[in-house]
Every structure is written in structure tokens, then in C-alpha cells.
Amino acid sequence: METPLPDPIRNRVDESGLIALDLDQLAPKANLRSLDLSAYLEQGLILREKPFRAAMADLNAADWDGYTVALHCASDAILPDWAWMLATSKLTALGARVCIGDENRTRERLLLEAIEALDLEPYRDGRLVIKGCAQGTTAESLARVIQRLQPVALSIFYGEPCSTVPVYKRPKN
């Protein structure tokens, strides 16, 4: 008598119809540079217009063109509003895109923009899993992706397809 063959191995995650969304994959891979305005402070406290203008005039397009610049001040000094405007004007003229904040805040902003631009049609009436091991996510980015996807999704989970936490389920009419 022949031994019966065991049941084939099934991938229940694939069979579940879950759509995984990895926010790390959604975040744009920007060429990121940082410009810390505290480097232009005299005695770590005062920003003088004439030396600052001269320093901004010395910025070179080869160093900034095509970059997203995290424009920030690492010190607790209070900078005049014109300093942010002057630096942004110069960097923009050199071909850079400017975001106010440190590199982490700039990455978060880029992710939030990607979430806002997300095509919702592939997720319509879907069972979605927002991947839980994404490194670049923040509470704000997770909240924003829920706000964007909830109106179109059938259900939303958080975690990994093999172990999820239910977040949202569309009510039955």
C-alpha cells in the first residue's frame, strides 16, 4: 500500500489577498544635504546680515544643485526671519529644494508628501497591511497614511502579514 502524499505547503499570507504597503519603499530617495545656520552665528548667538549675505553669496551650485537641503539651526539662537528667506532664496537659485528642519524632519516631510501623492486606486476595497518594520515612519506619517487610505480600503492592519493588528474595518451597510 502506498503512503499518501502530505498536503502541499500553502502560503496562507499570499492566499489572504492582503496588500502590503511599506512606507520605506514609498519614501523618495532624495539626495539630502544639511545646512546648519548656526555655523554663521557670531559668538554662537548673533547673526549679522552683511557677513551672512557674503557667506550665502559664496555658496556654489556644484555643491547644492539637485539636492534637497535640510535647512536648520542646531543652536538655541533665535534667527531673524530674513535669514531663513535669504538662505532659501540662494539655495533655490542654485538648484536645490529647501525644507526647514533637520535631516530627520526633512525625511519625514518627504514621506508625508509621498503619502499625499499616493494613487489610491490600487488600494480601493483592499485589505491593507501597513508594514510595521519600516524605519522611516513616525506617528504623523502613520496617521497620515490611515487618513488617506481609510476612505477607500475595506480594512487596514498594522504589522507584518503573518502577524497584524487590526486598525480599521469598513462598516457593513
C-alpha positions, -999 to 999 in steps of 0.1 A, spaced: 0 0 0 13 35 -10 18 62 16 -4 91 10 14 123 -1 13 150 25 -8 181 18 13 206 -2 27 236 17 4 266 13 13 302 17 -17 315 36 -4 350 36 -4 350 -2 -38 334 -3 -52 360 21 -54 388 -5 -36 412 18 -19 442 1 13 452 19 23 488 19 59 495 30 63 532 38 101 529 35 95 520 -2 71 549 -6 96 575 7 115 591 -21 152 585 -22 163 622 -22 198 635 -24 199 651 10 223 677 24 221 697 55 229 734 60 231 744 97 227 782 101 244 781 135 277 779 116 271 816 106 265 829 141 290 852 158 298 840 193 272 814 188 244 839 193 242 867 167 236 866 130 249 897 112 234 905 79 264 916 59 287 886 68 257 862 63 250 876 29 286 872 19 286 836 31 255 829 11 270 845 -20 299 821 -16 277 790 -19 284 771 -51 259 755 -74 281 724 -78 276 717 -40 238 722 -39 222 716 -74 198 687 -74 199 683 -36 171 686 -10 185 708 17 176 703 54 179 740 64 181 743 102 198 759 132 213 734 156 218 761 183 191 777 205 198 811 189 168 829 176 173 837 140 156 866 122 130 856 96 150 871 68 179 847 74 157 817 65 144 836 35 178 846 23 193 811 26 163 796 9 164 821 -19 201 815 -25 198 777 -23 168 777 -46 187 798 -72 215 772 -70 190 744 -80 183 730 -45 150 722 -29 148 736 6 130 721 36 131 738 70 142 713 97 169 688 104 175 658 82 150 636 101 123 662 98 131 667 62 128 629 55 95 629 74 82 658 52 92 640 20 74 609 32 43 629 41 43 644 6 46 610 -10 17 598 11 -4 628 -1 5 620 -37 -3 582 -33 -25 568 -60 -54 554 -41 -69 532 -68 -47 501 -62 -59 501 -26 -96 506 -33 -117 479 -15 -85 462 -5 -74 445 27 -42 465 35 -13 459 58 9 489 67 42 472 73 54 476 109 91 473 105 95 504 84 124 525 97 114 560 84 79 561 98 67 585 125 34 588 143 25 615 119 33 595 88 13 565 101 -16 588 110 -15 604 76 -14 571 57 -45 560 76 -63 592 68 -55 588 31 -63 550 28 -93 546 52 -119 562 28 -110 536 1 -99 505 20 -120 476 31 -97 470 61 -64 482 73 -39 463 95 -6 473 110 24 449 113 35 421 91 12 399 70 18 370 93 11 390 125 -11 421 123 -31 444 145 -65 454 131 -67 492 128 -98 498 106 -127 478 91 -153 494 69 -187 491 85 -212 469 66 -242 488 53 
